[in-house]
Amino acid sequence: ASGSADSAHPAPPIVGAVGVAAADNPDANHPADADDPLIRDELNDEGRDHGLGRIRFSLTYDWTSRQLSVKICEARGLPAMDFPLGTSDPYCKVSILPDKANRVQTKVRPRKLNPTWNEVFLFENFPGERLLDRTLLIQVLDYDRFSRDDPIGDAQFPLVFLHTVDGARRSLTLWRNLQPNRKTRGFVGELLLALSYNPHSNQLNLVLMRAKDLKAMDLSRTSDPYCVAKLVHSKTRRVCQRRRSTVVRRSLSPQWNESFTFGVPADKVHEYHLELVVKDKDFLGSETIGRIRLGTRSCPSETAHWTEVLSKPRQQVARWHTLKH
C-alpha cells in the first residue's frame, strides 16, 4: 500500500525485496545527460581505495510510479575478516539517509571475498522531490554467528543524480570503493608510508611517515603509538628482520618520518612480505591498534602498492593504508 500523492504529509516509503528476475539489466540503462560534467564526474569518481573492496549497485527512479529501485549487484576484493579461515561472510544493509526507517539487508554470502547478490529492493511511495536531499547508504558487514557483526566498509551516493527536470525515468549502474566508517569499531586508523626497492643493492627501504585517526587505547582518550615493521618469509611465516619506530606520546595522529632498511635478495623478493603493526605503548606492555601487510597476497590496495614498488626500481612510492584490527 502507498500514501496519497496529494497528501500534505506523504507516508514514509514502503520497501520490499523483489526477485532477481524482476531486476533490470544493470548495464542496460544510463542517464540521458551523462555528458553533463557534474554527473560524469560523480559517476567516474569511485572514491579513495582503502583496501576494503569495491561494490557495484544499480539505481532506478520512476516518476510515474514514484518508485526507487536499488539493486545490490556484487562486491570484489573484500578483506578477510575471519582470520583463521582467510575469508568473510559478507552481507549488505541498505538505507536512505537521513531517514531511519526502512533499512533492509541482503542475504549473507558465506566464505566469499567476491560475493554476488543481485538482490533488488523497492522503495515505494517515494516522491521525486526527496531525491534532492536524500543519500543512499550501503553498509557491507561480515556476519559473525557468535558475536557482533564486523563492519567492512560503506558506500554512499547522493540521489540528486537521479533527479530529472522532465520527469524521465533514469537508471544508473555504479562501482564504488568501500570507505571506512569512523563511527564503527571496525575503523582503527590510517598509516602513510613510502617504499622503494633497489635490486642492485638488495635493499628494501621503508619510510614510516605518519598515521591519523588512530583508535584511542588509553583511559585519557589518547594513545602512545609506535610502529613495528617486520620482514616475513611468506611461506614459512618466519620473521627475518624487525625494525621499530620511536614512541609518540599522547597522539592519535603521530608523525614519525623515520627510515628503515631491509636486506632482501632480488631473486627472492617475491617470497617475502612486509608487515607493519601499530601499537600503543603502556606501562605493562603494548596493545595492538592495527596492522597492514604489504605483499603479493594482501588486500588489493596493499598488493598494488607492493607490486608498483617492485616494478619501479629505486623509485619511492608513497600511499595511505587503512589499518586492520
VEXMARPA-967973 format. One record per atom (N, C-alpha, C, CB): residue in one letter; x, y, z. Coordinates in steps of 0.001 Angstrom, whole numbers, plus 500000, padded with zeros to 6 digits. Glycine has a CB too. Example, Ala and Ser with C-alpha at 12.3 -4.5 7.8 and 13.67 -1.06 7.14 Angstrom:
A513190494310507800 A512300495500507800 A513200496700507800 A511308495527509046 S512850497750507080 S513670498940507140 S512900500030507870 S514084499402505725 
END
This chain:
A500840498809500000 A500000500000500000 A500866501228500000 A499054500013501203 S500383502317499462 S501146503550499425 S500225504710499726 S501834503738498064 G500798505846500223 G500004507004500594 G499538507775499380 G500791507907501503 S498634508712499615 S498095509529498524 S499137510492498005 S496862510298498983 A499163510677496694 A500135511582496092 A499838513021496448 A500156511415494585 D498592513312496847 D498207514680497157 D498286514989498643 D496816514941496663 S498723514037499439 S498787514243500885 S499825515284501231 S499097512934501606 A499485516152502193 A500442517180502625 A501626516560503331 A499768518195503543 H501386515437503986 H502468514734504679 H502497513307504161 H502279514769506240 P503211513065503079 P503192511736502464 P503702510681503421 P504023511724501191 A503134509488503302 A503561508377504145 A505001508023503837 A502653507154503945 P505704507455504816 P507089507054504556 P507141506004503475 P507754506529505829 P508246505965502727 P508327504991501649 P508223503566502149 P509608505167500890 I507571502740501369 I507460501326501695 I508518500587500896 I506026500773501393 V509210499697501556 V510285498997500877 V510004497512500881 V511636499292501534 G510343496865499784 G510203495429499709 G511228494859498770 G508809495043499271 A511589493614498958 A512558492969498088 A511820492247496976 A513455491992498879 V512380492277495785 V511805491543494667 V512847490572494148 V511325492503493542 G512405489585493394 G513319488576492901 G514302489112491884 G512557487454492308 V515344488353491654 V516374488757490710 V515802488912489309 V517512487748490703 A514846488092488956 A514285488137487604 A513582489452487317 A513318486992487401 A513151490155488367 A512433491410488163 A513360492591487969 A511526491675489324 A514653492377488156 A515600493490488074 A515956493796486634 A516865493179488868 D516220495084486377 D516703495473485056 D518129495004484877 D516609496995484858 N518535494864483636 N519945494621483353 N520738495804483883 N520197494408481821 P521691495614484826 P522366496749485451 P523198497564484490 P523234496271486556 D523526497032483337 D524360497759482389 D523551498301481209 D525473496860481884 A522214498117481257 A521408498465480089 A521042499936480039 A520157497642480071 N520922500582481206 N520425501951481244 N521475502916481744 N519197502040482113 H521512504081481149 H522443505126481554 H521701506456481527 H523702505160480626 P522136507439482295 P521419508710482327 P521416509383480969 P522031509636483359 A520301510050480673 A520170510695479370 A521195511794479187 A518776511259479198 D521588512450480287 D522541513546480192 D523865513178480844 D521970514802480835 A524373511997480518 A525632511534481098 A526807512396480680 A525891510101480703 D526610513225479642 D527690514112479212 D527793515355480089 D527483514521477766 D526796515575480946 D526874516697481879 D528094516496482775 D525563516819482732 P528999517492482875 P530240517317483646 P530001516921485093 P531044518585483613 L528977517484485726 L528706517180487123 L528354515715487306 L527583518058487648 I527449515221486449 I527050513823486536 I528204512914486141 I525832513554485650 R528916513274485082 R530019512434484619 R531095512288485693 R530629513017483343 D531440513395486360 D532461513334487404 D532014512450488560 D532785514736487915 E530747512556488933 E530243511750490049 E530228510273489680 E528831512209490454 L529854509967488450 L529818508573488015 L531210507966487962 L529156508463486653 N532186508748487534 N533540508225487357 N534342508187488645 N534271509048486347 D533923508945489650 D534673509010490900 D534257507859491808 D534452510369491607 E535079506811491849 E534759505651492674 E535145505851494131 E535450504428492130 G535820506961494445 G536238507193495822 G537609506605496088 G535227506607496789 R538197507033497180 R539538506588497530 R539576505097497857 R540059507390498706 D540616504424497408 D540784502996497652 D541440502797499008 D541625502333496530 H540675502265499965 H541186501997501309 H541539500523501502 H540160502422502351 G541490499749500436 G541781498329500567 G540645497539501194 G543020498142501376 L539433498090501169 L538278497426501766 L537380496772500723 L537477498416502578 G537776496864499457 G536990496267498393 G536116497278497671 G536138495171498947 R535401496802496639 R534527497632495811 R533152496988495749 R535115497819494380 I532141497817495516 I530781497298495397 I530123497896494157 I529948497616496672 R529333497067493467 R528576497522492296 R527090497494492635 R528880496633491040 F526403498575492293 F524972498660492565 F524290499450491455 F524708499316493945 S522987499257491326 S522194499951490313 S521036500682490977 S521669498959489248 L520706501837490423 L519605502657490927 L518678503030489781 L520137503929491631 T517388502989490034 T516402503433489049 T515306504198489776 T515807502225488253 Y514925505354489207 Y513764506062489767 Y512728506258488674 Y514180507437490381 D511481505886489005 D510358506012488081 D509389507051488635 D509643504637487864 W509258508178487917 W508405509269488381 W506926508888488354 W508635510508487528 T506538508059487416 T505124507693487293 T504654506879488491 T504889506905486005 S505426505880488845 S505049505017489971 S505601505511491302 S505530503605489722 R506415506582491256 R507079507111492461 R507809505986493199 R506045507792493406 Q508601505281492458 Q509284504101492989 Q510787504196492761 Q508732502823492341 L511541504001493847 L513001503948493786 L513437502494493901 L513649504818494915 S514205502050492922 S514708500675492913 S516209500682493168 S514386499973491566 V516637499874494130 V518057499738494462 V518447498275494292 V518356500235495922 K519396498039493415 K519887496679493203 K521318496570493708 K519806496286491708 I521552495653494636 I522899495357495115 I523431494216494260 I522910494986496654 C524407494505493433 C524873493534492442 C525959492612493002 C525400494260491212 E527118493185493313 E528261492360493699 E529286493211494427 E528897491685492464 A530233492537495061 A531399493195495655 A532636492424495230 A531289493269497221 R533761493116495172 R535018492498494772 R536142492950495705 R535354492849493305 G537031492005496022 G538223492330496795 G537967492671498244 G538917493451496166 L536949492055498863 L536698492322500277 L537826491756501136 L535346491725500707 P538141492397502251 P539186491869503132 P538682490654503904 P539666492955504110 A539604489792504285 A539266488626505099 A539086489066506547 A540364487526504988 M537887488910507073 M537598489291508451 M537703488106509396 M536215489905508546 D537576486898508850 D537742485682509650 D539159485176509419 D536670484583509275 F540080485656510280 F541496485456510006 F541931483986509954 F542293486163511040 P541425483098510834 P541877481701510721 P541521481067509387 P541282480876511834 L540374481485508811 L539905480900507555 L540331481705506337 L538403480778507574 G540746482954506551 G541143483802505432 G539986484165504528 G542205483123504628 T538793484324505107 T537618484629504305 T536667485509505101 T536911483337503853 S535478485780504539 S534456486585505204 S533082486029504861 S534563488079504792 D532078486456505620 D530680486099505376 D529895487398505169 D530082485250506572 P530040488034504007 P529515489391503832 P528018489459503529 P530260490065502732 Y527434490572503968 Y526086490941503572 Y526004492465503583 Y525011490299504521 C524932493013503027 C524784494469502926 C523528494944503633 C524751494904501462 K523650496078504306 K522498496816504812 K522291498027503908 K522701497249506312 V521055498274503537 V520729499370502623 V519738500304503307 V520144498830501278 S520028501598503285 S519116502577503870 S519221503890503104 S519426502795505374 I518255504751503316 I518219506075502695 I518393507113503800 I516877506305501900 L519485507876503738 L519752508906504744 L519028510196504375 L521273509161504879 P518548510978505356 P518706510775506802 P517593509960507435 P518786512097507488 D516734509320506645 D515638508531507205 D516180507365508013 D514714508021506093 K515516507063509107 K515951505972509975 K515213504671509663 K515741506351511434 A513995504802509151 A513175503615508925 A513543502940507610 A511690503981508931 N512945501763507415 N513039501045506142 N514449500611505781 N512502501899505047 R515242500242506776 R516545499652506474 R516332498196506089 R517524499775507689 V516941497784505002 V516809496412504525 V518200495810504368 V516024496357503181 Q518260494509504182 Q519566493881504025 Q519502492688503092 Q520110493453505372 T520648492403502501 T520771491269501588 T520987489981502374 T521929491493500594 K521057488901501653 K521409487625502252 K522915487577502534 K520988486459501330 V523296486730503466 V524713486508503777 V525299485567502733 V524895485924505218 R526490485888502259 R527208485014501329 R528387484388502087 R527704485813500052 P528233483157502568 P529274482538503404 P530581482325502649 P528782481206503945 R531656482627503331 R533018482351502854 R533269482925501457 R533273480845502843 K532962484206501283 K533156484865499997 K533891486188500180 K531808485094499300 L534908486415499346 L535563487716499285 L535155488475498024 L537085487550499333 N534473487770497103 N533955488379495872 N532491487966495694 N534813487951494624 P531627488369496630 P530246487883496619 P529399488504495516 P529602488154497949 T528407487745495080 T527392488234494154 T526027488110494831 T527426487442492801 W525253489198494819 W523917489183495424 W522820489295494361 W523782490328496439 N522892490331493540 N521833490608492556 N520449490637493214 N521856489549491435 E520368491338494330 E519102491487495050 E518569492907494855 E519285491170496566 V517260493003494651 V516619494283494361 V515674494664495496 V515855494221493020 F515723495941495881 F514831496469496912 F514065497658496332 F515630496888498193 L512756497666496550 L511899498718496019 L511433499634497148 L510687498113495278 F511742500917497012 F511240501926497938 F510044502594497259 F512361502982498323 E508846502209497696 E507622502703497076 E507119503952497798 E506540501613497077 N506198504674497134 N505676505929497678 N506832506871498014 N504808505665498935 F507758507001497066 F508965507813497252 F508867509025496328 F510272506978496960 P508386510184496823 P508223511371495965 P509537511795495326 P507649512533496771 G509470512222494074 G510678512614493359 G511437513741494025 G510331513012491973 E510725514616494757 E511397515728495423 E512381515250496488 E510372516652496050 R512145514063497014 R513054513538498037 R514435513211497476 R512457512297498671 L514503513034496178 L515806512744495573 L516788513888495808 L515652512486494068 L516273515083495992 L517133516264496095 L517940516295497383 L516301517514495996 D517436515655498450 D518140515749499733 D518278514405500440 D517420516716500640 R518257513330499664 R518436512001500250 R519709511362499700 R517205511099499961 T520303510485500509 T521546509803500137 T521401508310500374 T522749510363500937 L521794507521499396 L521811506071499551 L523022505666500378 L521828505365498173 L522803504823501383 L523888504283502200 L523879502770502090 L523753504730503683 I525012502209501669 I525198500759501632 I526303500413502621 I525549500253500180 Q525986499593503596 Q526963499148504583 Q527246497668504359 Q526454499405506034 V528502497327504157 V528904495933503990 V529468495441505315 V529952495772502835 L528936494339505798 L529352493790507083 L529719492325506947 L528248493961508124 D530486491846507910 D530847490431507991 D530001489785509083 D532378490246508281 Y529209488799508708 Y528339488113509663 Y529164487254510610 Y527299487249508929 D528869487381511904 D529534486574512923 D528462485885513752 D530472487446513826 R528467484588513744 R527411483817514405 R527432483988515919 R527546482348514059 F528624484178516484 F528756484145517938 F528991485516518573 F529877483235518312 S529183486544517788 S529417487869518355 S528868488931517403 S530933488098518624 R529121490168517731 R528624491285516933 R529255491272515538 R528915492624517640 D528435491545514524 D528943491561513151 D529971492677512975 D527784491737512146 D531013492391512191 D532084493363511968 D531805494188510719 D533444492654511844 P531866495522510818 P531715496358509620 P532934496241508717 P531493497827510013 I532706496133507421 I533794496092506443 I533989497475505826 I533504495043505341 G532924498076505343 G533037499401504741 G531695499885504226 G534056499387503609 D531632501169503903 D530396501809503453 D530559502406502058 D529969502896504441 A529436502586501402 A529383503352500153 A528160504254500215 A529331502407498891 Q528337505518499816 Q527227506466499791 Q527098507076498397 Q527429507575500854 F525852507408498043 F525615508053496752 F524432509005496881 F525356506998495636 P524625510298496539 P523525511271496617 P522488511018495530 P524065512706496499 L521245510887495931 L520183510543494989 L519796511689494066 L518975510088495739 V520345512871494300 V520035514006493436 V520414513724491984 V520757515256493929 F521354512804491769 F521785512493490405 F520765511632489657 F523130511784490435 L519711511194490366 L518603510507489705 L517497511478489309 L518039509421490613 H517579512695489807 H516512513674489580 H516565514203488146 H516624514843490586 T515406514287487510 T515313514850486161 T514229515917486133 T515016513743485113 V514489516991485404 V513532518095485316 V512284517682484544 V514182519313484652 D512476516847483509 D511343516470482657 D510622515220483151 D511819516247481240 G511037514683484307 G510364513516484848 G510679512228484121 G508910513735484830 A511778512205483390 A512157510990482666 A512717509947483631 A513195511314481567 R512474508698483317 R512994507587484115 R514501507507483932 R512319506242483716 R515217507363485026 R516678507322484940 R517214506116485701 R517296508625485494 S518217505466485111 S518889504338485750 S520393504559485723 S518522503007485052 L521044504197486806 L522498504306486918 L523061502999487442 L522900505482487843 T524225502622486950 T524969501494487495 T526358501988487859 T525038500303486480 L526767501754489091 L527979502374489618 L528851501383490368 L527621503524490526 W530163501621490298 W531138500970491176 W531588502008492199 W532367500390490360 R531730501596493449 R532262502475494474 R533230501699495364 R531121503092495313 N534367502350495685 N535269501786496681 N534639501926498056 N536656502480496637 L534703500877498848 L534159500940500198 L535028501840501067 L534056499530500812 Q534370502651501877 Q535057503605502742 Q534927503171504197 Q534490505029502548 P535959503390505000 P535856503040506425 P534847503931507125 P537226503156507115 N534086503330508010 N533126504085508806 N533767504386510144 N531784503306508985 R534113505633510362 R534838506011511573 R533990505907512836 R535358507413511435 K532691505718512676 K531830505599513847 K531687504157514309 K530464506177513549 T532273503230513578 T532165501831513955 T533453501359514589 T531820500968512747 R533360500226515275 R534544499695515934 R535514499079514932 R534147498664516975 G535106499014513648 G535998498420512670 G537098499350512191 G535214497958511509 F536963500665512411 F537970501612511934 F538921501958513070 F537305502894511369 V540225501733512840 V541217501994513896 V542294502971513454 V541867500696514334 G542215503478512215 G543176504480511783 G543785504187510428 G544258504602512789 E544624505129509966 E545296505007508678 E546783505291508837 E544671505961507643 L547576504703507938 L549034504798508010 L549587505229506658 L549656503447508447 L550451506242506674 L551106506724505454 L552558506282505469 L551004508276505330 L552973505614504398 L554349505142504304 L554816505181502862 L554480503722504869 A556124505183502695 A556732505151501363 A557694503975501292 A557469506490501043 L557711503315500152 L558587502163499931 L559389502358498658 L557772500856499855 S560588501809498651 S561388501727497428 S562258500485497523 S562261503017497219 Y562600499931496353 Y563455498738496338 Y564565498910495317 Y562628497469496023 N565792498640495755 N566963498705494883 N567474497287494648 N568082499609495501 P567220496718493460 P567641495336493205 P569153495170493117 P567015494844491930 H569879496252492858 H571337496155492757 H571985496045494134 H571898497368492011 S571455496773495098 S571996496696496463 S571198495738497344 S572013498082497101 N570137495142496772 N569275494214497521 N568693494863498773 N570060492960497910 Q568275496112498644 Q567763496834499801 Q566329497315499579 Q568666498019500118 L565490496990500553 L564120497491500601 L564078498609501638 L563093496344500947 N563722499805501191 N563725500961502088 N562296501380502433 N564486502138501447 L562036501498503709 L560732501909504218 L560853503259504910 L560160500849505187 V560011504193504522 V559910505468505233 V558550505491505926 V560083506702504253 L558575505397507236 L557365505474508037 L557059506949508266 L557522504701509395 M556023507443507635 M555761508883507630 M554850509311508789 M555132509290506301 R553596508916508728 R552691509317509808 R551428508467509803 R552327510800509681 A550621508631510836 A549319507979510938 A548286509033511304 A549339506822511989 K547021508689511108 K545962509620511501 K544726508850511951 K545608510571510336 D543945509509512790 D542679508957513284 D542857507605513963 D541694508821512142 L543960507447514709 L544177506192515420 L543141506011516522 L545592506147516009 K542849504782516817 K541921504468517897 K542547504831519240 K541531502973517865 A541774505489520106 A542254505824521449 A542256504562522305 A541372506934522103 M543408504213522840 M543554502981523610 M543617503230525115 M544795502246523168 D543873504478525519 D544040504798526936 D542772505427527507 D545233505742527134 L542656505395528831 L541511505997529501 L541448507501529274 L541561505702530985 S542593508105528988 S542650509544528723 S542224509880527296 S544058510065528976 R541669508877526576 R541165509036525211 R542267509418524230 R540069510085525180 T543442508876524443 T544552509075523526 T545349507780523451 T545452510266523976 S546493507814522794 S547371506649522681 S548814507120522659 S547045505816521408 D549724506181522880 D551165506421522770 D551692505487521682 D551911506183524152 P551455505828520411 P551708504878519332 P553165504768518898 P550893505249518163 Y553509503567518467 Y554757503304517771 Y554476502200516764 Y555912502905518766 C555412501971515867 C555193501003514793 C556325499993514742 C555059501715513443 V555969498736514579 V556933497658514380 V556803497168512939 V556703496486515403 A557913497173512208 A557935496695510823 A558695495376510778 A558589497750509867 K558084494362510173 K558686493026510132 K558747492516508696 K557890492041511017 L559916492039508311 L560067491360507025 L559829489879507276 L561490491618506384 V558802489327506615 V558360487967506901 V558481487105505649 V556908487963507422 H559021485888505827 H559024484918504728 H557614484350504609 H560084483772504967 S556968484585503475 S555543484298503336 S555204482825503518 S555067484754501994 K556056481931503053 K555743480508503114 K555935479945504510 K556598479742502132 T557058480272505135 T557351479725506465 T556819480602507587 T558844479543506633 R556451481862507255 R555976482853508224 R557048483217509257 R554736482329508936 R558267482985508911 R559365483330509816 R559692484815509690 R560620482471509513 V559791485489510840 V560180486897510854 V561688486974510685 V559724487604512174 C562125487506509550 C563552487531509226 C564245488784509756 C563743487439507723 Q563571489920509674 Q564147491178510154 Q563041492000510794 Q564833491971508993 R563420492765511804 R562444493547512550 R563002494941512824 R562069492839513874 R562159495961512631 R562545497337512938 R561428497972513779 R562808498163511621 R561817498946514617 R560836499586515496 R561031501096515502 R560944499031516928 S559929501812515433 S559980503274515458 S560024503777516899 S558766503874514715 T560170505074517041 T560078505696518355 T558609505793518776 T560741507098518346 V558389505983520058 V557040506164520601 V556680507649520569 V556943505602522057 V555495507956520048 V554996509333520066 V553955509428521182 V554381509750518666 R554227510232522174 R553372510297523353 R552082511085523091 R554135510926524509 R550991510528523610 R549689511197523631 R549312511798522269 R549691512292524689 S549188510923521281 S548832511387519936 S548014510330519201 S550099511732519131 L546972510785518518 L546192509912517642 L546517510163516177 L544700510112517886 S547387511144515930 S547858511436514568 S549367511667514610 S547119512686513966 P550132510627514943 P551580510778515139 P552336510979513833 P552131509568515854 Q553451511684513923 Q554375511836512804 Q555713511222513205 Q554542513341512401 W556212510327512346 W557496509684512614 W558583510168511651 W557351508168512517 N558334510034510362 N559334510367509343 N560656509657509630 N559554511893509279 E560549508353509873 E561719507525510158 E561936506533509021 E561553506779511506 S563202506278508720 S563558505406507602 S564196504120508114 S564514506126506632 F563815502996507477 F564353501690507847 F564737500934506574 F563320500875508689 T565788500140506665 T566271499376505515 T566269497888505832 T567685499835505111 F565802497092504865 F565785495639504985 F566585495047503832 F564326495089504994 G567385494048504125 G568131493361503080 G567318492222502490 G569451492836503625 V567024492312501180 V566215491294500506 V566832490985499149 V564739491764500345 P567309489752498902 P567887489403497599 P566880489598496474 P568384487956497607 A567338490144495363 A566444490460494249 A565744489223493693 A567221491145493143 D566426488081493693 D565825486876493127 D564862486192494095 D566909485904492719 K564748486713495324 K563857486107496312 K562858487100496903 K564672485494497422 V562829488323496360 V561993489359496962 V560509488989496944 V562202490676496238 H560086488194495952 H558679487808495867 H558299486770496925 H558374487262494481 E559279486242497635 E558990485255498673 E558671485905500018 E560165484311498829 Y558762487231500077 Y558614487924501355 Y557450488908501317 Y559908488656501717 H557020489301502499 H556087490417502628 H556482491245503843 H554616489912502752 L555995492466503857 L556310493402504931 L555054493607505773 L556837494763504364 E555187493371507053 E554064493556507971 E554357494718508906 E553788492263508779 L553430495659508981 L553571496804509872 L552460496766510912 L553539498138509077 V552855496835512170 V551911496770513281 V552034498044514103 V552163495511514164 V550945498793514199 V550931499996515038 V550438499596516423 V550025501125514417 K551224499948517442 K550907499551518809 K550828500760519729 K551946498565519329 D550148500546520841 D550062501564521891 D550965501141523040 D548583501762522380 K551934501986523376 K552863501703524461 K552186501943525803 K554129502566524334 D552303500963526700 D551706501082528020 D552724500672529072 D550427500223528129 F552414501000530322 F553340500673531404 F553540499165531534 F552833501246532724 L552492498419531294 L552550496972531482 L552845496219530190 L551251496482532063 G553037496927529096 G553308496274527823 G552782497096526670 G552698494885527793 S552358496416525614 S551850497101524426 S550595496404523931 S552919497146523313 E549718497188523331 E548479496661522777 E548383497058521311 E547250497175523570 T548029496107520466 T547954496370519029 T546750497249518687 T547879495052518253 I547008498299517916 I545940499161517400 I545451498631516054 I546434500629517260 G546388498348515150 G546031497829513838 G547266497455513053 G545209498844513066 R547062496810511916 R548193496330511124 R547867496351509639 R548587494919511555 I548912496322508832 I548777496135507392 I549837495138506942 I548914497492506623 R549602494550505780 R550546493586505216 R550769493938503753 R550025492115505368 L552016494228503403 L552367494586502032 L553045493396501364 L553290495836502000 G552400492853500347 G552943491695499655 G552034491297498513 G553133490524500618 T552338490171497889 T551572489744496718 T550257489073497091 T552399488801495879 R550083488708498356 R548842488048498777 R548124488862499844 R549137486638499305 S548142490153499684 S547467491042500621 S546153491510500008 S548366492252500989 C545506492490500644 C544289493051500063 C544671493873498827 C543518493931501109 P543717494222497968 P544056494853496685 P544941496082496773 P542818495228495991 S544655497020497676 S545454498251497729 S546871497985498221 S544781499279498633 E547030497056499157 E548357496729499675 E549171495965498636 E548243495905500967 T548514495049497931 T549190494320496858 T549603495268495740 T548282493211496303 A548723496221495412 A549032497182494348 A550243498036494716 A547817498083494070 H550337498440495963 H551482499237496417 H552772498431496289 H551281499698497882 W552752497210496772 W553923496328496722 W554346496071495276 W553625494992497435 T553390495780494427 T553684495487493025 T554272496701492320 T552420495024492301 E553725497877492601 E554237499096491978 E555675499370492403 E553349500289492333 V555971499141493669 V557336499353494170 V558324498445493448 V557402499102495690 L557969497173493286 L558881496227492635 L559016496496491141 L558400494802492856 S557998497112490551 S558051497395489111 S558769498706488802 S556643497441488538 K559078499488489831 K559763500771489651 K561008500816490533 K558814501959489985 P562074500114490128 P563286500040490957 P563821501416491333 P564367499260490229 R564190501543492594 R564821502744493164 R563884503953493224 R566046503105492355 Q562625503770492863 Q561674504885492911 Q560788504756494146 Q560807504929491625 Q560708505828494915 Q559913505813496142 Q558428505987495818 Q560385506921497107 V557611505105496385 V556165505139496163 V555470505264497515 V555676503860495398 A554725506343497706 A554043506602498978 A552544506373498837 A554317508039499461 R551942505769499859 R550498505545499860 R549968505499501290 R550151504241499117 W548676505861501409 W547945505672502651 W547367504258502671 W546822506739502808 H547325503660503860 H546698502353504031 H545805502369505266 H547766501240504146 T544671501685505170 T543760501571506299 T544200500424507196 T542310501361505817 L544403500707508469 L544815499678509420 L543666498710509676 L545288500314510743 K544007497455509848 K543014496426510159 K543240495949511586 K543096495233509153 H542137495776512295 H542259495409513703 H542290493901513862 H541108496003514519 
END
